[in-house]
Structures are given as structure tokens and as C-alpha cells.
Amino acid sequence: MLQDVSTNRAACDGAASSSDVSGNGASGNGAPGDVAPGNVVVPRDAATVMLVRDTPDGVEVFLQRRVAAMKFAAGMTVFPGGGVDERDADASLSWAGPPPARWADWFGCDEAMARALVCAAVRETFEEVGVLLAGPGPDGIVADTSGYADARAALVAGELSLAAFLADAGLTVRADLLRPWANWVTPEQERRRYDTRFFVAALPDGQVADGATSEASESGWRTPEGAMADGRAGRSMLMAPTWAMLEDLARCATVADALAVDRTPVPKLMPTPVEGSGGGMVLVEL
């Protein structure tokens, strides 16, 4: 499927789709043509979470500006997330919510990858933001994550797996707190490529998003409209998927609206240059 990226009507007020290329691990910032034809880099699987909350000004989403030293998307404003770790597929952890088989159907992948994607989403959100989508049982949720600071540091350092951390803490992954949202793949001409699945989740009651990560120079809550205004004014840089997700969220009046959007099955989309268009792009459904 080809879709002109200049038009986007989606999310809470209509059909679920994302398009306008103007975020995260799916549209690179390298120069086109970096990779010679026939040498396309295999994309790395990744998970990104749009953490949202209700405010008097409407829905806000947590965003981070990546430090300039990052090898990918340096200086870009993004949602928390990152690459899948092989240990994220550990099936021994306690799980509540839609089973991996259901996530596999939604994202069009196998069960092992579906489990890894959900766990990567939970792990990365905890590592980068301090928000933990887990609880003492299928109906519970951690209210204060400060007691897990050492475990958080060990996860960041790669010294601890999510499964080992949760087992030791007696916690269960709350997959039911996540919703599938989108799937974007970095264009084939980029040297660093990601197959990124986007999730949305509400900030749990009592928890605080601190953004205490070495990967971001600044972070905080913004309305989607405010974040896009910053991008248009040059105060921030937004990659294609981030811009598209913000447009989608801007059409949701409340967090409940965002969580209620059914975007399944999630299409896998890749921005692709249009030859002779002077930089124009279309979304190709893979």
C-alpha cells in the first residue's frame, strides 16, 4: 500500500492511521543514500511507549530530547523507548493481561517477539522514565517506584533482566495497561534501522515520570499540540513517526479516549522516498 505522507486523519476522531512525515526509531536522520542498493541493513526490533496523562489543558504525553552524543536520532525529541534485549523474551515472568499470542496477532509477529516487545516497552519505560507498568498481582500496580532504584540502575547497566527483577520483587507485568498503537520501520537507505512498535499507556496513579536517564538532555510533559508547535517553530526536532503519533494523540480529548482506540491489526509502515519528488515521501505498508 502506498500512502501520501502529507495527509493524516486518524486516532480518536476516525480511522486509525499515521502518516505526516515531518518519530522514534523509524525515520532516520542520516543522509539518504548512505547505504548502497543491495546492502540494506536489517532493522532491529524496538519498542516505544507514549506515556499519557489527563490535565486541565487536555492530554499530555511524556517526551525526551536525546543527547547530542547519541548515535541515532541525536538531539531529536522522542518518546521513551529502545531496542529489544534478547532477555526480554524470557517466558518465566509473571504476566497479566492480553497473552503474547494476542499481541502477536496485533503486531503480526511470533509469540516470542510479541512477549519481548511488551517486556521491552515495560523495561525501557522504567529505565528511562522511572514508571513501572507492573504490580504485585494481576489487579495491582506499583504506586511508588523509588524503592526499586537499585534495580533500575542494574537494568540500565544490563546487569539485570526484567524477568529477574520482577521475580525478585514479586511483581507481575501488567500487559493490560498497554495498548498497541503503530509500527514504523526506518527507511532502507539508513545505516541504523529499527522496526519500532509504538504503545500507549496511562501514567499509573501515584507514580512520577522523572526522566532520569543519561540518554536525554531534557524531558517533560507536553500537550501534543504544544510539542508540534515547538517542532514547527524550530525549538525541537521531530522525526516522522513522532510527528504522526502526536497528531493522532491531539485528536484524543482524554486518556480514556486514547486507550479506547482500536488500531489492530497494526500495519507495518515504512517512509519511502519518491524518486524525482525533491524529497517527497510516501508510507509503504510492508
C-alpha positions as CSV (number, residue, x, y, z in Angstrom):
1,M,0.0,0.0,0.0
2,L,1.2,3.5,-0.8
3,Q,0.0,6.4,1.2
4,D,0.9,10.1,0.7
5,V,2.5,11.2,3.9
6,S,1.2,14.7,3.6
7,T,-2.3,13.7,4.7
8,N,-3.2,12.3,8.1
9,R,-6.6,11.7,9.6
10,A,-6.5,9.2,12.4
11,A,-6.9,8.2,16.0
12,C,-9.8,9.4,18.2
13,D,-11.9,11.0,15.5
14,G,-11.7,8.4,12.8
15,A,-9.8,5.6,11.2
16,A,-6.6,4.7,12.9
17,S,-3.6,5.5,10.7
18,S,-0.4,7.6,10.9
19,S,1.2,9.5,8.1
20,D,2.6,13.0,8.1
21,V,6.4,12.9,7.7
22,S,7.9,15.9,9.3
23,G,9.2,9.9,15.5
24,N,11.1,7.3,17.2
25,G,13.5,4.9,15.7
26,A,11.7,4.7,12.4
27,S,12.7,7.6,10.3
28,G,16.4,8.2,10.5
29,N,18.3,11.5,10.5
30,G,21.1,10.3,8.2
31,A,21.6,11.4,4.7
32,P,19.6,9.5,2.0
33,G,21.7,7.1,0.0
34,D,24.0,6.2,2.9
35,V,23.5,2.5,2.2
36,A,24.2,1.2,-1.3
37,P,21.4,-0.8,-3.0
38,G,21.7,-4.4,-2.1
39,N,23.3,-3.7,1.2
40,V,20.1,-2.9,3.2
41,V,20.6,-3.1,6.9
42,V,18.2,-5.5,8.8
43,P,16.2,-3.4,11.2
44,R,16.5,-4.0,14.9
45,D,13.2,-4.6,16.8
46,A,12.3,-1.8,19.2
47,A,9.5,-0.7,21.5
48,T,8.4,2.9,22.3
49,V,5.8,4.0,24.8
50,M,3.6,7.1,24.6
51,L,3.1,7.7,28.3
52,V,0.0,9.9,28.7
53,R,-1.9,11.7,31.5
54,D,-5.0,13.9,31.7
55,T,-4.6,17.6,32.7
56,P,-7.0,20.6,32.6
57,D,-5.3,21.5,29.3
58,G,-6.1,18.1,27.8
59,V,-3.9,15.0,27.3
60,E,-0.2,15.4,27.9
61,V,2.5,13.0,26.7
62,F,6.0,12.5,28.1
63,L,8.8,13.5,25.8
64,Q,12.6,13.4,25.9
65,R,15.2,15.3,23.9
66,R,18.0,12.8,23.1
67,V,21.5,13.9,23.9
68,A,23.7,15.1,21.1
69,A,26.1,12.2,21.6
70,M,23.6,9.5,20.7
71,K,24.4,7.5,17.6
72,F,20.8,7.5,16.4
73,A,18.4,10.5,16.4
74,A,20.8,12.7,18.3
75,G,19.0,15.9,19.5
76,M,15.6,14.6,18.5
77,T,12.6,14.9,20.7
78,V,11.2,11.4,21.2
79,F,9.0,9.1,23.3
80,P,10.8,6.8,25.8
81,G,11.8,3.5,24.3
82,G,14.6,1.5,22.9
83,G,15.8,-1.8,21.3
84,V,14.6,-5.2,22.3
85,D,17.0,-7.2,24.5
86,E,17.2,-10.9,23.9
87,R,16.3,-11.4,27.6
88,D,13.0,-9.6,27.1
89,A,11.7,-12.8,25.6
90,D,12.0,-14.7,28.9
91,A,8.8,-16.6,29.3
92,S,9.3,-17.2,33.1
93,L,8.0,-13.9,34.3
94,S,4.5,-13.4,35.7
95,W,2.2,-11.9,33.2
96,A,-1.3,-10.2,33.4
97,G,-3.4,-9.0,30.5
98,P,-3.6,-10.0,26.8
99,P,-1.4,-13.0,26.3
100,P,1.6,-12.9,23.9
101,A,-0.4,-14.7,21.3
102,R,-2.9,-11.8,21.2
103,W,0.0,-9.3,20.9
104,A,1.5,-11.4,18.1
105,D,-1.8,-11.1,16.2
106,W,-1.9,-7.4,16.7
107,F,1.6,-6.7,15.6
108,G,1.9,-9.5,13.0
109,C,4.9,-11.3,14.7
110,D,5.5,-14.6,16.5
111,E,4.7,-15.0,20.2
112,A,8.3,-14.9,21.4
113,M,8.8,-11.5,19.7
114,A,5.4,-10.2,21.0
115,R,6.4,-11.1,24.5
116,A,9.8,-9.4,24.0
117,L,8.2,-6.3,22.7
118,V,5.8,-5.9,25.6
119,C,8.6,-6.5,28.1
120,A,10.9,-4.1,26.3
121,A,8.2,-1.5,26.5
122,V,7.8,-2.1,30.2
123,R,11.6,-2.2,30.8
124,E,12.5,0.9,28.7
125,T,9.8,2.9,30.4
126,F,11.1,2.1,33.8
127,E,14.7,2.6,32.8
128,E,14.2,6.0,31.1
129,V,11.3,7.4,33.0
130,G,11.0,5.6,36.3
131,V,7.5,4.5,35.6
132,L,6.8,0.8,36.1
133,L,3.9,-0.9,34.5
134,A,3.9,-3.8,36.9
135,G,2.2,-4.8,40.2
136,P,2.0,-7.3,43.0
137,G,-0.6,-9.2,41.1
138,P,-2.9,-9.1,38.0
139,D,-5.0,-6.3,39.5
140,G,-2.3,-4.4,41.4
141,I,0.0,-1.6,40.3
142,V,3.1,-0.3,42.0
143,A,2.3,3.1,43.5
144,D,5.9,4.3,44.3
145,T,8.9,3.0,42.3
146,S,11.6,4.8,44.4
147,G,12.2,1.6,46.3
148,Y,13.4,-0.1,43.1
149,A,16.2,2.5,42.3
150,D,19.0,-0.1,42.5
151,A,17.2,-2.5,40.2
152,R,16.5,0.3,37.8
153,A,20.3,1.1,37.7
154,A,21.1,-2.5,37.2
155,L,18.6,-2.8,34.3
156,V,20.2,0.3,32.6
157,A,23.6,-1.2,33.0
158,G,22.5,-4.5,31.6
159,E,23.4,-6.4,34.8
160,L,19.8,-7.5,35.4
161,S,17.0,-8.7,33.2
162,L,13.4,-7.6,33.5
163,A,12.3,-11.1,34.4
164,A,14.9,-11.5,37.2
165,F,14.0,-8.1,38.6
166,L,10.2,-8.8,38.6
167,A,10.7,-12.3,40.1
168,D,12.9,-11.0,42.9
169,A,10.4,-8.2,43.6
170,G,7.4,-10.4,43.4
171,L,5.9,-8.3,40.6
172,T,3.8,-9.1,37.5
173,V,4.0,-7.5,34.1
174,R,0.7,-5.6,33.5
175,A,0.4,-6.0,29.7
176,D,-3.2,-4.9,30.1
177,L,-2.0,-1.3,30.8
178,L,-0.5,-1.1,27.3
179,R,-2.3,-0.6,24.0
180,P,-0.8,-1.3,20.6
181,W,-0.7,2.0,18.5
182,A,1.6,1.8,15.5
183,N,4.6,0.1,13.8
184,W,7.1,2.1,11.7
185,V,10.3,0.9,10.1
186,T,13.3,3.0,9.3
187,P,13.7,3.7,5.6
188,E,16.0,1.3,3.8
189,Q,18.6,3.9,2.9
190,E,19.5,4.5,6.5
191,R,22.6,2.9,8.2
192,R,20.8,2.4,11.5
193,R,17.3,0.9,11.1
194,Y,14.6,0.0,13.6
195,D,11.4,-1.9,13.4
196,T,9.6,0.1,16.1
197,R,6.3,-0.8,17.7
198,F,4.5,2.0,19.4
199,F,2.4,1.6,22.5
200,V,0.3,3.9,24.6
201,A,-0.1,3.7,28.3
202,A,-1.6,5.9,31.1
203,L,0.7,7.2,33.9
204,P,-0.2,5.0,36.8
205,D,-1.7,6.7,39.9
206,G,0.9,7.7,42.4
207,Q,3.9,7.2,40.1
208,V,6.1,10.0,38.9
209,A,7.8,10.3,35.5
210,D,11.3,11.6,36.3
211,G,13.1,11.3,33.0
212,A,16.3,10.5,34.9
213,T,18.3,9.0,32.0
214,S,21.7,9.7,30.6
215,E,20.1,9.4,27.1
216,A,18.1,12.6,27.4
217,S,19.3,16.2,27.9
218,E,15.8,17.3,29.0
219,S,12.4,15.7,29.3
220,G,8.9,16.6,30.5
221,W,5.2,16.6,29.8
222,R,3.8,18.4,26.7
223,T,0.4,18.5,25.1
224,P,0.7,17.1,21.6
225,E,-0.3,20.5,20.1
226,G,2.5,22.2,22.1
227,A,5.1,19.6,21.1
228,M,4.1,20.1,17.4
229,A,4.2,23.8,17.8
230,D,7.8,23.5,19.1
231,G,8.7,21.4,16.1
232,R,7.2,23.9,13.6
233,A,9.0,26.8,15.4
234,G,12.3,25.1,15.3
235,R,12.5,24.8,19.1
236,S,12.7,21.0,18.8
237,M,13.3,18.4,16.1
238,L,10.7,15.7,15.5
239,M,11.2,12.6,13.3
240,A,8.4,11.3,11.1
241,P,6.8,8.8,13.4
242,T,6.9,11.1,16.5
243,W,5.1,13.8,14.5
244,A,2.5,11.3,13.3
245,M,1.8,10.0,16.8
246,L,1.5,13.5,18.2
247,E,-1.1,14.3,15.5
248,D,-3.0,11.2,16.5
249,L,-2.9,11.9,20.2
250,A,-4.0,15.5,19.5
251,R,-7.4,14.2,18.4
252,C,-7.9,12.4,21.7
253,A,-9.8,14.6,24.3
254,T,-8.9,12.3,27.2
255,V,-6.5,9.4,28.1
256,A,-9.6,7.2,28.2
257,D,-10.3,8.1,24.5
258,A,-6.7,7.2,23.6
259,L,-6.8,3.9,25.3
260,A,-10.2,3.1,23.7
261,V,-8.9,3.5,20.1
262,D,-8.7,0.1,18.4
263,R,-5.8,0.2,16.0
264,T,-5.5,-3.5,15.4
265,P,-4.2,-5.3,13.5
266,V,-1.3,-2.8,13.4
267,P,0.0,-2.2,9.9
268,K,3.8,-2.1,9.4
269,L,4.7,1.2,7.7
270,M,7.9,2.5,6.1
271,P,8.6,6.0,4.9
272,T,9.9,5.7,1.3
273,P,11.4,8.4,-0.9
274,V,9.6,9.2,-4.1
275,E,12.1,9.4,-6.9
276,G,12.2,12.8,-8.6
277,S,9.9,14.4,-6.0
278,G,12.5,16.6,-4.4
279,G,12.4,14.9,-1.0
280,G,8.8,13.7,-1.0
281,M,7.9,10.6,0.9
282,V,5.1,8.0,0.9
283,L,4.3,5.4,3.5
284,V,4.6,1.9,2.2
285,E,2.7,-0.8,4.1
286,L,5.1,-3.8,4.3
